[in-house]
């Protein structure tokens, strides 16, 4: 036998002999205390902790779920490709380079300007 098993056997034997030597009144008190402890354990709510009811424990799962949802939402929003994009150019931003408007060489560009603006709008809308 291992020393640990021997020690447990000695403790068990000592407890059994000492419990046999108890008087009837002490045994009755011990039985009553044992019954009260078993009954209290059966009627205690599953979230009782050392006799103190922790009222927040049923909501822990809800809190964890909400935290995960918030984290996933923030991750999704920050991963969007247009989240950090600058605002699309306005009609007035085309007037910044007035010298290009006076250039006679690129008339083809201005003839197709509506098409280019349409392409830009399509890219921003998709």
VEXDREN-2710 file (C-alpha; in Angstrom, 1 decimal):
% VEXDREN-2710
k/r/px/py/pz
1/UNK/0.0/0.0/0.0
2/UNK/1.1/3.5/-0.7
3/UNK/1.7/5.9/2.2
4/UNK/-1.2/8.0/1.1
5/UNK/-3.6/5.1/1.1
6/UNK/-2.4/4.0/4.5
7/UNK/-3.0/7.5/5.9
8/UNK/-6.5/7.6/4.5
9/UNK/-7.3/4.2/5.9
10/UNK/-6.0/5.3/9.4
11/UNK/-8.1/8.5/9.2
12/UNK/-11.2/6.6/8.2
13/UNK/-10.7/4.0/10.9
14/UNK/-10.2/6.7/13.5
15/UNK/-13.3/8.6/12.4
16/UNK/-15.4/5.5/12.5
17/UNK/-14.3/4.5/16.0
18/UNK/-14.8/8.0/17.3
19/UNK/-18.3/8.2/15.7
20/UNK/-19.2/4.8/17.4
21/UNK/-18.2/6.3/20.8
22/UNK/-20.6/9.2/20.5
23/UNK/-23.7/9.3/22.7
24/UNK/-27.2/9.1/21.2
25/UNK/-28.0/12.8/21.6
26/UNK/-24.9/13.9/19.6
27/UNK/-25.7/11.4/16.9
28/UNK/-29.2/12.7/16.6
29/UNK/-27.9/16.3/16.3
30/UNK/-25.4/15.2/13.6
31/UNK/-28.2/13.4/11.7
32/UNK/-30.4/16.5/11.9
33/UNK/-27.6/18.8/10.8
34/UNK/-26.8/16.4/7.9
35/UNK/-30.5/16.4/6.8
36/UNK/-30.7/20.2/6.9
37/UNK/-27.5/20.5/4.9
38/UNK/-28.8/18.1/2.2
39/UNK/-32.2/19.8/2.1
40/UNK/-30.6/23.2/1.8
41/UNK/-28.4/22.0/-1.1
42/UNK/-31.5/20.6/-2.9
43/UNK/-33.5/23.9/-2.6
44/UNK/-30.6/26.3/-3.3
45/UNK/-30.7/27.9/-6.7
46/UNK/-28.0/26.8/-9.1
47/UNK/-26.3/30.2/-8.9
48/UNK/-26.0/30.3/-5.1
49/UNK/-22.4/30.8/-3.9
50/UNK/-21.7/29.9/-0.3
51/UNK/-25.3/30.7/0.7
52/UNK/-25.1/34.1/-0.9
53/UNK/-27.2/34.4/-4.1
54/UNK/-25.3/36.1/-6.8
55/UNK/-28.0/37.9/-8.8
56/UNK/-25.8/38.8/-11.7
57/UNK/-24.7/35.3/-12.6
58/UNK/-27.7/34.6/-14.9
59/UNK/-26.8/37.7/-16.9
60/UNK/-23.1/36.8/-17.4
61/UNK/-23.8/34.9/-20.6
62/UNK/-25.8/37.9/-22.0
63/UNK/-23.0/40.3/-21.2
64/UNK/-20.4/38.0/-22.9
65/UNK/-22.7/37.7/-25.9
66/UNK/-23.2/41.4/-26.2
67/UNK/-19.4/42.0/-25.9
68/UNK/-18.7/39.6/-28.7
69/UNK/-21.4/41.2/-30.9
70/UNK/-20.0/44.7/-30.3
71/UNK/-16.4/43.5/-31.0
72/UNK/-17.5/41.8/-34.3
73/UNK/-19.5/44.8/-35.4
74/UNK/-16.6/47.2/-34.8
75/UNK/-14.3/44.8/-36.6
76/UNK/-16.7/44.6/-39.6
77/UNK/-17.1/48.4/-39.8
78/UNK/-13.4/49.0/-39.6
79/UNK/-12.6/46.4/-42.3
80/UNK/-15.0/48.1/-44.8
81/UNK/-12.9/49.4/-47.7
82/UNK/-14.6/52.8/-47.8
83/UNK/-14.6/53.5/-44.1
84/UNK/-11.4/55.6/-44.1
85/UNK/-11.9/56.9/-47.7
86/UNK/-12.1/60.6/-48.2
87/UNK/-15.3/62.2/-49.4
88/UNK/-15.9/62.1/-53.1
89/UNK/-15.0/65.3/-55.0
90/UNK/-17.7/67.9/-55.4
91/UNK/-18.5/69.8/-58.5
92/UNK/-16.6/72.8/-57.2
93/UNK/-13.4/70.8/-56.8
94/UNK/-13.2/70.6/-60.7
95/UNK/-12.9/74.4/-60.8
96/UNK/-9.6/74.4/-58.8
97/UNK/-7.5/74.0/-61.9
98/UNK/-8.8/76.8/-64.1
99/UNK/-5.8/76.7/-66.3
100/UNK/-6.8/73.3/-67.5
101/UNK/-10.2/74.7/-68.6
102/UNK/-8.4/77.2/-70.9
103/UNK/-6.2/74.5/-72.6
104/UNK/-7.3/74.0/-76.2
105/UNK/-5.3/70.8/-76.7
106/UNK/-7.5/68.4/-74.6
107/UNK/-10.8/69.1/-76.1
108/UNK/-11.5/65.4/-76.4
109/UNK/-11.3/65.1/-72.6
110/UNK/-14.0/67.8/-72.2
111/UNK/-16.2/66.1/-74.8
112/UNK/-16.2/62.9/-72.8
113/UNK/-16.4/64.6/-69.4
114/UNK/-19.9/63.4/-68.7
115/UNK/-18.8/59.9/-69.3
116/UNK/-15.8/60.2/-66.9
117/UNK/-18.1/61.8/-64.3
118/UNK/-20.5/58.9/-64.7
119/UNK/-17.7/56.4/-64.2
120/UNK/-16.6/58.1/-61.0
121/UNK/-20.1/58.1/-59.7
122/UNK/-20.5/54.4/-60.4
123/UNK/-17.3/53.7/-58.6
124/UNK/-18.4/55.6/-55.5
125/UNK/-21.8/54.0/-55.5
126/UNK/-20.5/50.4/-55.7
END
